[in-house]
Amino acid sequence: MKHYLDTPITENIVEQLVVGDQVFISGKIYTARDQAHLRLVKENKPDFDINGSVIYYVGPTPARPGNPIGSSGPTSAYRMDELAIPLMEKGVKLMIGKGDRSESFRKAMIENKSIYLIATGGTGALLASRIKSSKIIMYEDLGAEAVHELVVKNFPCFVAYDLQGNSIFSTTATR
């Protein structure tokens, strides 16, 4: 099934998503990788509304002239597992990355009614074409790992885990 979602994301939307569904996101999403997650959890004061937010695990390359951002492919998500849990507890509803996640992450995701989406690795230039604007809003000193606010249009992803405990990485998934 295809879903066209606008941010911010509500629990009602999350409850409708099933493993394997295609999701196209429009609106504001935020980038955050390892170091940004660490600071967001420690400082507990994001410069954006975390409730209903979408976090994309990406370290974009510098923008070429005339483009809002450079190549923007997903990074491996497992490194953020333990730090993602307190962010879900604060209201993050969607996380986008690549690869499988830990059991503790999956349990927290279900408890907090959040969903993990995957974007296709190796498609950084295509994904960048869906990003209409980018600005650093936090931790500029982290370079590629700074938190960017991205405005996206039909950003393509797939549901990797759903609230019923299904996983796109498992051969026992219902779809």
N, C-alpha and C positions, 0 to 999 in steps of 0.2 A: 504494500500500500504506500502511496505517496502522501506526505504531509508538507504543507507550506506554512511555516511558522513565523510569526512576528514576535520580536522581543519586546518586553520581558516575557518570560515563560511562566505559565501557571501550573499548579498541580493537576488541574483538569486535563491540560494538554499532555503532561508527562504520563498520566494514567492511560492514555489512548495509544501510546507508542509500544510497538511489538518488535522483537528481534527481527532484523532483516528489512524493516520498513525503510524507505527512502525519506530523508528529511531535507527540506530546503529552507534555510534560515535567512530571514531578512531583518535588518535593524542593527542595534549595537551589540557587539560581542567584545570580549576582553581577552588579551593574550596574557599568559602567565606560564612560566616554566619553573624549574627547581628553585632558584634563588628568590624569584618573586613570590612563590608560594610560601617560602620560609618567612619572608618579611610580612606578607599579608596575615599570616597566622600570628606571628610575634607581636606586630604592631596593632592588630585588631582594628584598624581604621582605614578601610579602603576609600579611595577618592572616587568611588562609583557606588551606585546602589547595588549591593550584592544580592538582594532578594529578587529571585526570578532571573538571575543573570546567567550568561553563557560564558564559559572560559575555554579558550582554544589554546592547546599546548603547541606553541609555535615560536620559533626564533626567526622572524622574517629577515631576509637579506635587505641591504639598502635599496631604496627606490631608485630606479633609473629616471632620468629627466622626463617629466610629463606623466609619471605614474605615482599613485599614492603609496605604493609599497613594492618591495621586491618579491622574489620567490617566497612562498608562504606555505610550504608543506608541513604536515603534522609531524610532531616528534613522539618518540616512545613515551607512553603515558605512565607506565608502572613506577617510574621514579617519583611521581607525585602522589602515589597512593595514600600514604599516611598523612600528608599535609592537605590532601583534598578533603579528607573526612571532616575536619573542623570548618572548612569552607562550605560543605554541603549543609552542615548543621546551622550555618548562618544564612542559608537560602539559595546557594548556587543550585540551579536546576538542570543544566546541561553542561557536559564537559566533552570536548572534542580532542581526539588524539589518534594514536595508532597502537595496536597491540593489545594483548590480554592484560588483565588487572588481577590483583590479589583477592583472596577470599574475604579479607577484612574490608577491603574497599567495596566489594559487591554487596556485602551485608549492610554496610553503612548507606550505600546507594538506595537500597530497598527501604530501609528505615526512614530515610530522609526524603523519599520520593524524588530522587534525582535520577538522571539517565546518562549513560555513557554512550557517546556516538563515536564512530570512526570515520575519518576522512582517508581517502586513498593516498598512500605514500607514493612519492615519485611524480606527483601532479602539482608541484608547487606553483608553476607558472599558471596553470589552469585555475587553481584556487585563488591565486592573487588577482585574476581577472574578475572575480566576484566581489572583491574588496573595493569599495568606492571611495573610502577615505580612511586615513590612519593618523593618529596623533598619540604621542607618548603622554600618559597622564600620571605615571608614577615610576619612580626608581630609574631615572634616566641614566644613572651611573652604571646600571647593569648592561648597557649596550643592547644587544639582540634580545636579552632576557628582560628588558624593561616592560612594564605593563603598557600596552597600547590599547586605545579605544578604536575599534574598527567599525565602520559602517559597511554592512554587507548586503548583497542582493542575491537571493536564491543560492546561498552557500550550500553545496551538496555534501551530505553525510549519510551514514547508515546507522540504524540502531544496533549497537553491539550487545547491550544487556538491557533487559526490561524488568519491570517491577514484579514479574512472576518468577524471576530467577533464571530465565532463559539466557543463553549465551550464543552469540554467533560463532564463537570459537569452539563450541562443543558439537559433537555429532548427534547429541540427544536433543538439540533445540527443536521446538515445535514447528518451526518454519524452515 
